[in-house]
Amino acid sequence: MHARHSFPVLRSTARALAGAVLATTLAAGVPMPSAEAQTSGDLAAGLAFQPSQVASGKPTQMRVRLRNTNDGTVGAIRYDVVFAPGMRMLPGFDPFQCNGGTVTPVDGGYAFRGGFLDFDRNTCEVAVDVAVDTDKTVEIDFRIGPIQSRNGDVGQVNATLTVTGGIAPKITSPQLASPMLLGVPVVHSVTVTGTAPVVVTAAGLPPGLTYDDATRHITGAPTVAGLYAVTLRATNGFFPADAQVSNVEVRNPPLTIVTPAPLAPDPLLAGFPASFDIVATGGLKPYRFELAGGDLPPGLALSDGGRIAGTPTLPGTYPFTVRVRDTLAQQDQRAYELTVARIPTAIRFSLAPNPAVAGQVVVLGLQVEPSIGPPPPGTIEAWAAGPGTRCPAPFEQGSEPVTPNTRSAALAGGVAQIAYTDLGIGRFRICAAYGGGPLHQPATIGPVDLFVIKGILLPTPKVALDLPMQAQAGAWVAGAVRVDGGAGGRAPGGHVRVRAGNQDLGEIAIVDGAAGFAFAAPPTPGTFAVTASYGGDAGYGPASADPAYVAVVKAAVAQAIPALSDFGLAALALALAVAAFVRRRRR
């Protein structure tokens, strides 16, 4: 009987002791959750924020109070917390709370697992520090649940947190790049977060750099080498302000001319403008360039900024050295060389009539053409080498004497004419040379055949092309030009000139009335024309062949022999057997 009544006595004693503990806790000034919920079993719970009103970004303590409402042990307590928008858990929390339970941060909240309550420890709190970042003042009705245990569950607990709006500033851009180079432009963008307006200031910038808070850019070019501690500070009236320190080294690389030699891979042409830029790096601008040795080609000059420009006037090779200085009295130099060449020329040649009748005036027309620019001035010289003589070297080599029949003429607009009135009957070789000028290179042409006959030419020969009508792409094509003087006439001599499409095959000597030739067909299918012209000789006048047209086709591709099916093979075998039988019967 006594044992039976002892339980109410113990139970009432425990409750009295718990009340005393709770009273002592309140008396000690420890805040307790304002509300407590119990759904079933021995577990009760409450939620509170301390303090319950904070500024944006400021810490408050989220407290989950757990209580055992009976005499037995409450174990395996577990619940999950999902933070409100803008809420975050602060570091420094105790991961082990409520008699061995664990607080584990998870994405967007935390999880509590494994705490217990017994008779001696019938209350406990799980406390973590949190903060809420918000631009506006908000009142958060925060809820947690369910809170579960082996001995009962609590469906949900809630508490209200009031947050005064405003997010402290934060500099989010990276630190300034280091090292910087003296004189090299810098652009650094500063980015921040936090409640606007955010004011950013910069201190300790290297000389030459400035910060503009309107654009949030650090710009300029460093002018003094050294080490600098650059501090960016962001404020917007919400604590705490943010600061970012960058340790920046400004280096002064050596002054160096970086433009490589040669300045011009090909010779400059006299009389035509040219320009080059000499580039330097390092040191401290502005730079000043000058000649340290040698000479530029006449007509060219070097500016203080490093540009060589002008019109070269005198051919030759000119070595020189360029020096650069900066505002720090540093200097560097590099050697270069420019070559000025005369302008290449070529001679165009006409000779009429050819063949000529004895006593007839033969006019040699000459035109000197430069590769660029206006016609050159100067003098051109021509030689007419008849039988027993030759043109001078380099036109012809041999034991015969050089012809004395040499004439010269001044060029006018690049053109000159020489008339021959006293050429005898025979074959002559005409050669011409332009001696060049101050700005133009020499040029030569010849020898070119000239025929002078008695007075009556043989009939015009017939010229015909002998070619295949078709050729494979890229294959060699062989042909011949046949020159027929007609019945009773002698065989024509001299040369023929052959062209195949855009290929000039040159002059080909006639041997026994024919001139053979070969060329590669174009690589793509199509049709091209072949032409041939005969220049004449001492008895025959010039003549041309009708064009011949050659069709170019794709290269032939070997075709595979089609395979026979089993039925086809059987039919072929039967046909062969029948043919053999018929042959035997015929015998």
JOTA-V949089 format. One record per residue. RES is the residue in one small letter. PHI is phi in whole degrees, -180 to 180 (none if undefined). PSI is psi in degrees with one decimal (NA if undefined). D_CENTER is the distance of its C-alpha to the mean C-alpha in Angstrom with 1 decimal. Layout:
RES|PHI|PSI|D_CENTER / RES|PHI|PSI|D_CENTER
This chain:
m|none|-44.2|100.2 / h|-64|-42.2|99.1 / a|-65|-33.1|95.9 / r|-69|-33.1|95.3 / h|-90|-9.6|95.4 / s|-67|-27.9|93.4 / f|-66|-43.9|90.1 / p|-62|-35.6|90.5 / v|-65|-45.8|91.5 / l|-63|-40.7|88.5 / r|-64|-43.6|86.3 / s|-68|-34.4|87.7 / t|-65|-41.7|87.4 / a|-64|-41.1|83.7 / r|-65|-40.2|83.1 / a|-64|-39.3|85.0 / l|-67|-41.3|83.0 / a|-63|-40.5|79.6 / g|-63|-38.1|80.8 / a|-65|-41.1|81.7 / v|-63|-43.6|78.3 / l|-63|-42.0|76.6 / a|-63|-41.2|78.9 / t|-63|-40.8|78.1 / t|-62|-45.0|74.3 / l|-65|-39.2|74.6 / a|-64|-30.3|76.9 / a|-77|-3.9|74.3 / g|86|13.8|71.9 / v|-83|119.6|69.4 / p|-67|141.9|68.0 / m|-117|155.0|68.5 / p|-54|143.7|67.0 / s|-79|-20.5|68.7 / a|-139|152.5|69.1 / e|-136|139.2|69.8 / a|-124|146.2|69.6 / q|-141|130.8|71.3 / t|-104|-53.1|71.0 / s|-156|156.4|72.9 / g|77|-154.2|74.2 / d|-96|0.1|74.4 / l|-100|132.3|70.9 / a|-127|154.8|70.4 / a|-150|154.6|67.3 / g|-144|165.3|66.2 / l|-136|137.9|63.1 / a|-151|153.7|62.7 / f|-111|134.4|60.1 / q|-131|106.9|61.2 / p|-78|164.9|60.8 / s|-93|-1.0|60.5 / q|-138|120.8|58.9 / v|-139|164.9|55.9 / a|-84|158.9|53.0 / s|-55|131.2|49.5 / g|84|-8.6|47.9 / k|-86|151.2|51.3 / p|-80|146.9|52.8 / t|-140|155.0|55.7 / q|-100|123.2|57.4 / m|-89|120.5|57.6 / r|-120|122.8|60.9 / v|-105|113.7|62.1 / r|-96|126.3|65.8 / l|-113|136.5|67.3 / r|-138|140.0|71.1 / n|-92|120.4|73.6 / t|-94|3.2|76.3 / n|-135|-177.1|78.6 / d|-83|-21.0|80.1 / g|-83|-179.8|77.9 / t|-84|138.7|74.5 / v|-109|117.0|71.4 / g|-127|175.2|68.5 / a|56|46.7|65.0 / i|-75|139.0|63.9 / r|-155|143.3|60.4 / y|-164|164.6|58.4 / d|-124|142.5|54.8 / v|-115|128.1|53.5 / v|-113|116.4|50.8 / f|-68|152.9|49.6 / a|-75|161.0|49.7 / p|-55|133.3|46.5 / g|85|-9.2|45.3 / m|-85|142.8|47.6 / r|-143|150.4|46.4 / m|-89|134.7|48.3 / l|-93|150.3|48.5 / p|-71|168.6|48.5 / g|94|8.5|51.7 / f|-78|159.6|53.8 / d|-87|118.1|56.3 / p|-74|-15.1|55.2 / f|-116|111.8|58.9 / q|-141|160.5|61.3 / c|55|60.0|64.5 / n|59|53.6|66.0 / g|95|0.3|63.1 / g|-70|157.0|60.9 / t|-121|137.4|57.2 / v|-103|120.0|54.7 / t|-122|115.9|51.2 / p|-64|138.9|48.3 / v|-130|169.1|46.4 / d|-63|114.4|43.6 / g|83|17.9|45.2 / g|168|-151.8|48.7 / y|-152|164.5|50.8 / a|-123|137.8|53.2 / f|-114|131.9|56.7 / r|-142|136.7|58.5 / g|93|6.8|61.7 / g|-76|165.2|64.0 / f|-149|160.6|67.8 / l|-129|131.9|70.8 / d|-120|-172.3|74.3 / f|-63|-38.1|77.7 / d|-75|-28.4|77.1 / r|-127|73.7|73.6 / n|-89|0.7|73.9 / t|-137|149.7|71.1 / c|-159|165.9|67.7 / e|-129|140.4|64.5 / v|-103|112.5|60.8 / a|-119|129.1|59.1 / v|-136|149.1|55.3 / d|-90|134.2|53.7 / v|-132|164.5|51.4 / a|-143|155.8|49.7 / v|-125|127.7|48.6 / d|-103|119.5|45.7 / t|-155|145.3|46.3 / d|-79|-26.9|46.0 / k|-111|156.1|49.3 / t|-74|125.3|52.8 / v|-132|154.7|53.5 / e|-117|116.9|56.5 / i|-102|117.9|55.5 / d|-90|96.3|58.1 / f|-96|136.1|56.9 / r|-130|144.9|58.3 / i|-131|137.5|58.4 / g|159|157.0|60.0 / p|-80|155.2|61.3 / i|-107|118.5|62.6 / q|-116|155.4|64.1 / s|-154|175.8|66.4 / r|-68|-22.2|68.8 / n|-117|14.9|71.7 / g|147|161.3|70.5 / d|-127|152.9|67.6 / v|-118|124.2|66.8 / g|-66|-45.6|65.0 / q|-166|142.9|63.2 / v|-127|153.9|63.5 / n|-146|160.2|62.0 / a|-156|159.0|61.7 / t|-109|134.2|60.4 / l|-124|125.6|57.8 / t|-103|127.0|57.2 / v|-120|123.0|54.0 / t|-80|127.2|53.6 / g|-65|154.5|50.1 / g|132|120.3|47.5 / i|-108|129.4|44.5 / a|-62|152.3|44.0 / p|-74|154.5|40.7 / k|-146|126.4|37.9 / i|-82|118.8|34.8 / t|-106|-9.6|31.9 / s|-78|155.6|28.9 / p|-70|167.5|28.0 / q|-66|161.0|29.5 / l|-62|143.2|28.0 / a|-68|144.2|25.4 / s|-145|138.4|27.0 / p|-84|159.0|26.9 / m|-101|158.3|26.1 / l|-109|137.5|25.7 / l|-58|125.5|28.3 / g|83|-5.6|27.1 / v|-93|126.6|23.6 / p|-59|145.8|23.4 / v|-126|136.9|23.8 / v|-133|117.3|23.5 / h|-127|124.9|25.2 / s|-95|134.3|26.2 / v|-105|127.2|29.7 / t|-122|143.8|30.6 / v|-139|160.0|34.1 / t|-124|168.8|36.4 / g|124|168.3|40.1 / t|-66|126.7|42.6 / a|-74|153.8|41.6 / p|-85|141.0|42.0 / v|-106|128.0|40.3 / v|-105|128.8|40.5 / v|-116|133.3|38.1 / t|-121|155.6|39.0 / a|-128|133.5|37.2 / a|-132|147.5|39.2 / g|81|18.5|38.4 / l|-66|144.2|35.1 / p|-61|144.9|34.2 / p|-53|135.9|35.4 / g|103|-15.9|32.8 / l|-107|143.4|31.6 / t|-134|155.8|33.2 / y|-116|133.8|33.4 / d|-117|111.2|33.8 / d|-73|-17.5|35.4 / a|-69|-39.5|34.9 / t|-100|-10.6|31.1 / r|56|43.4|31.3 / h|-124|137.8|28.7 / i|-100|121.7|29.2 / t|-135|167.7|27.6 / g|124|-171.4|28.1 / a|-134|127.1|27.6 / p|-59|140.4|30.0 / t|-115|-11.4|32.6 / v|-133|126.0|34.8 / a|-72|151.8|33.9 / g|153|-172.6|35.7 / l|-108|135.4|35.9 / y|-136|135.2|36.2 / a|-100|105.0|37.3 / v|-96|123.8|35.8 / t|-113|121.4|37.8 / l|-102|130.3|36.7 / r|-125|131.7|39.7 / a|-117|129.9|39.8 / t|-136|148.9|43.2 / n|-148|14.9|44.5 / g|91|-4.9|48.2 / f|-111|130.3|47.9 / f|-78|143.3|48.5 / p|-94|155.4|46.8 / a|-67|160.4|44.3 / d|-116|147.9|41.0 / a|-138|146.2|39.6 / q|-134|127.4|36.5 / v|-112|128.6|36.5 / s|-119|126.1|33.5 / n|-91|113.0|34.1 / v|-115|130.8|31.7 / e|-106|128.5|31.5 / v|-104|117.1|30.5 / r|-103|154.6|29.8 / n|-115|91.9|30.0 / p|-67|154.2|27.7 / p|-65|146.2|29.1 / l|-68|126.7|28.5 / t|-142|134.0|26.4 / i|-80|122.5|25.3 / v|-106|-6.1|21.7 / t|-72|120.9|21.5 / p|-79|162.1|21.9 / a|-98|150.0|24.6 / p|-81|154.2|25.0 / l|-68|-36.1|24.3 / a|-131|118.3|24.7 / p|-66|-26.4|24.3 / d|-114|154.1|26.8 / p|-60|147.5|30.1 / l|-74|154.1|30.5 / l|-100|128.0|33.0 / a|-60|136.7|36.1 / g|89|0.3|36.8 / f|-124|137.2|33.2 / p|-61|149.6|31.2 / a|-147|151.6|28.5 / s|-151|147.8|26.6 / f|-145|145.6|24.5 / d|-111|126.1|23.4 / i|-93|122.1|24.4 / v|-112|136.6|22.4 / a|-125|154.5|24.0 / t|-132|167.6|23.3 / g|82|-168.7|25.8 / g|58|-149.9|29.4 / l|-138|118.9|30.3 / k|-68|159.6|29.5 / p|-80|152.0|30.8 / y|-95|159.1|30.4 / r|-134|122.2|32.8 / f|-102|149.5|32.1 / e|-158|162.9|34.9 / l|-81|128.1|35.9 / a|-101|-9.7|37.4 / g|178|158.8|38.7 / g|75|-169.3|38.8 / d|-139|143.0|38.4 / l|-77|156.6|35.7 / p|-56|139.1|36.5 / p|-53|133.7|39.1 / g|102|-14.7|37.7 / l|-108|149.7|34.6 / a|-142|152.0|34.7 / l|-104|124.4|32.7 / s|-85|165.0|32.5 / d|-60|-28.0|32.9 / g|-84|-0.9|29.3 / g|99|12.5|28.0 / r|-99|127.8|27.6 / i|-99|121.4|29.2 / a|-151|158.5|30.2 / g|142|-166.5|33.1 / t|-122|110.7|34.5 / p|-65|139.0|35.6 / t|-116|-14.6|39.2 / l|-133|118.2|40.4 / p|-61|150.8|39.0 / g|152|-179.8|38.7 / t|-114|128.9|36.7 / y|-128|103.2|36.3 / p|-83|144.7|35.3 / f|-158|165.1|34.9 / t|-126|132.3|33.8 / v|-105|133.9|31.9 / r|-116|143.9|33.0 / v|-125|142.3|31.5 / r|-127|153.6|33.6 / d|-122|-176.7|32.9 / t|-73|-11.6|35.4 / l|-95|10.3|36.2 / a|69|14.0|37.5 / q|-76|157.5|34.8 / q|-151|156.7|33.7 / d|-149|156.1|31.5 / q|-146|157.7|31.6 / r|-148|143.6|29.9 / a|-92|140.7|31.3 / y|-136|173.3|29.9 / e|-152|134.1|31.4 / l|-122|137.3|31.2 / t|-113|131.1|33.0 / v|-111|124.2|34.5 / a|-113|155.4|35.6 / r|-72|156.8|38.0 / i|-75|129.6|36.7 / p|-63|145.9|37.1 / t|-131|163.0|39.9 / a|-142|150.9|41.4 / i|-107|128.3|44.9 / r|-97|144.4|45.8 / f|-133|131.6|49.3 / s|-136|144.6|52.1 / l|-141|114.2|55.7 / a|-146|140.6|58.4 / p|-80|159.2|60.7 / n|-152|111.1|59.9 / p|-73|156.7|62.3 / a|-115|154.2|64.8 / v|-87|143.1|68.6 / a|-51|131.8|70.5 / g|90|-11.5|71.1 / q|-80|141.4|68.2 / v|-75|127.9|65.7 / v|-108|126.4|62.3 / v|-107|123.9|59.5 / l|-98|112.7|56.3 / g|-97|132.5|53.5 / l|-130|135.8|50.6 / q|-135|124.1|47.3 / v|-98|119.9|44.9 / e|-112|125.9|41.3 / p|-81|157.7|38.7 / s|-70|-20.5|35.0 / i|-159|146.0|34.3 / g|91|-175.0|36.6 / p|-73|166.4|40.2 / p|-60|145.6|42.9 / p|-85|157.1|44.2 / p|-88|-178.7|47.7 / g|125|-164.0|49.9 / t|-128|144.9|52.3 / i|-120|143.2|52.1 / e|-123|141.5|54.7 / a|-131|148.2|55.8 / w|-124|140.1|58.1 / a|-119|104.6|60.3 / a|-98|113.9|61.4 / g|-93|-168.8|64.4 / p|-56|132.2|66.4 / g|86|-1.1|66.9 / t|-130|174.0|64.2 / r|-145|163.8|60.4 / c|-74|154.7|57.5 / p|-70|163.8|56.6 / a|-65|146.4|53.9 / p|-90|7.4|51.1 / f|-65|-50.2|52.0 / e|-139|148.6|54.8 / q|-119|149.6|56.4 / g|160|179.3|60.1 / s|-88|-13.8|63.6 / e|-66|152.4|64.5 / p|-71|153.1|64.8 / v|-71|136.8|62.1 / t|-60|138.8|63.2 / p|-82|-8.5|64.9 / n|-80|82.8|63.8 / t|-126|138.1|61.0 / r|-140|156.9|60.2 / s|-134|157.4|57.6 / a|-149|145.3|56.5 / a|-80|141.2|54.6 / l|-80|138.0|51.4 / a|-129|110.4|51.4 / g|65|28.4|48.1 / g|81|5.0|47.0 / v|-121|142.9|49.9 / a|-148|156.5|53.1 / q|-131|143.9|56.0 / i|-131|128.7|58.6 / a|-107|134.8|61.8 / y|-111|121.1|63.8 / t|-116|-3.9|67.5 / d|-130|32.8|69.3 / l|-83|134.6|67.5 / g|-83|179.0|69.9 / i|-72|135.9|69.8 / g|146|-172.9|67.2 / r|-103|126.9|63.6 / f|-116|154.2|61.6 / r|-120|120.5|58.1 / i|-100|129.4|56.3 / c|-129|147.6|53.7 / a|-142|149.0|52.0 / a|-142|135.3|50.0 / y|-101|126.4|48.3 / g|-78|-5.2|48.8 / g|85|-178.7|45.7 / g|-152|-173.0|45.7 / p|-58|-31.4|44.4 / l|-115|-2.0|41.0 / h|-128|142.8|41.1 / q|-80|154.9|41.3 / p|-67|164.4|44.3 / a|-151|154.1|44.3 / t|-136|161.1|46.8 / i|-153|145.4|47.8 / g|118|176.3|50.6 / p|-79|147.8|53.0 / v|-118|133.8|53.6 / d|-73|136.5|56.9 / l|-128|127.7|59.6 / f|-110|130.4|62.8 / v|-117|122.4|66.1 / i|-116|175.3|68.9 / k|-63|-45.9|72.5 / g|166|-24.5|72.2 / i|-119|125.5|72.1 / l|-89|147.7|69.0 / l|-66|164.4|69.3 / p|-57|150.7|68.2 / t|-61|126.8|64.5 / p|-71|161.0|63.2 / k|-95|129.2|61.5 / v|-116|126.0|57.9 / a|-135|147.9|56.5 / l|-99|135.3|53.4 / d|-115|104.4|53.8 / l|-144|152.6|50.7 / p|-70|149.8|50.0 / m|-79|-15.6|49.2 / q|-143|145.1|46.4 / a|-147|150.4|43.7 / q|-78|148.0|41.1 / a|-58|128.3|37.4 / g|80|-6.2|36.4 / a|-83|159.0|40.0 / w|-76|136.8|42.2 / v|-117|125.2|44.7 / a|-106|139.5|47.9 / g|-153|-177.4|50.1 / a|-152|150.9|52.8 / v|-107|123.6|54.1 / r|-107|126.4|57.8 / v|-115|115.0|59.8 / d|-114|120.0|63.4 / g|-82|-5.2|66.0 / g|95|169.8|68.6 / a|-66|133.4|72.0 / g|84|-13.0|73.9 / g|-89|159.9|71.1 / r|-75|162.1|69.5 / a|-70|131.6|66.1 / p|-63|147.7|63.3 / g|-116|-170.0|61.4 / g|97|-145.3|58.2 / h|-137|158.9|54.7 / v|-122|149.6|52.6 / r|-110|129.2|49.0 / v|-118|137.2|47.0 / r|-127|134.1|43.8 / a|-121|104.2|42.1 / g|62|-122.1|39.7 / n|-98|12.3|37.2 / q|-98|126.4|38.4 / d|-97|110.6|41.0 / l|-83|-2.2|43.2 / g|83|-170.1|45.1 / e|-89|131.7|48.9 / i|-121|129.1|50.8 / a|-68|143.8|54.4 / i|-90|127.0|57.2 / v|-126|118.8|59.4 / d|54|43.8|62.5 / g|80|6.1|61.3 / a|-143|151.3|57.8 / a|-130|113.4|54.3 / g|-87|152.2|52.2 / f|-155|166.5|48.4 / a|-151|151.0|45.5 / f|-158|164.9|41.9 / a|-90|130.3|39.0 / a|-65|153.3|38.8 / p|-57|154.1|35.5 / p|-78|-10.2|33.2 / t|-119|148.3|33.4 / p|-61|151.4|36.7 / g|156|-161.5|38.4 / t|-133|137.1|41.2 / f|-136|158.2|41.2 / a|-103|145.5|44.1 / v|-117|129.3|45.7 / t|-123|154.8|47.8 / a|-144|136.7|50.3 / s|-131|140.3|52.3 / y|-103|129.7|55.3 / g|-84|-7.5|55.8 / g|86|169.9|59.5 / d|-143|-158.8|61.8 / a|-66|-20.8|65.2 / g|-117|-23.9|66.9 / y|-114|143.1|64.4 / g|-85|171.8|62.2 / p|-65|155.2|58.6 / a|-158|160.6|57.8 / s|-131|152.7|54.9 / a|-91|153.9|54.4 / d|-66|142.6|53.6 / p|-60|144.6|50.0 / a|-111|141.5|49.5 / y|-115|131.6|46.9 / v|-117|128.7|45.2 / a|-90|129.7|43.6 / v|-100|125.9|40.6 / v|-119|163.7|40.5 / k|-65|151.5|38.4 / a|-63|137.9|39.3 / a|-66|139.3|42.1 / v|-113|126.8|41.4 / a|-62|130.4|44.2 / q|-97|140.6|45.5 / a|-72|142.7|46.8 / i|-73|126.3|50.6 / p|-64|140.1|51.1 / a|-77|145.6|52.8 / l|-93|143.0|56.3 / s|-75|172.9|57.3 / d|-59|-39.4|60.4 / f|-65|-41.1|62.4 / g|-64|-42.8|61.2 / l|-62|-40.8|62.1 / a|-64|-41.4|65.6 / a|-65|-40.1|66.2 / l|-63|-43.0|65.2 / a|-62|-40.4|67.5 / l|-64|-42.3|70.3 / a|-64|-41.1|69.8 / l|-65|-39.0|70.0 / a|-65|-41.5|73.2 / v|-64|-42.2|74.9 / a|-63|-39.7|74.1 / a|-65|-39.2|75.6 / f|-64|-43.8|78.7 / v|-62|-41.2|79.3 / r|-63|-39.9|79.1 / r|-66|-39.5|81.7 / r|-64|-36.3|84.1 / r|-68|-30.1|83.8 / r|-70|NA|85.0
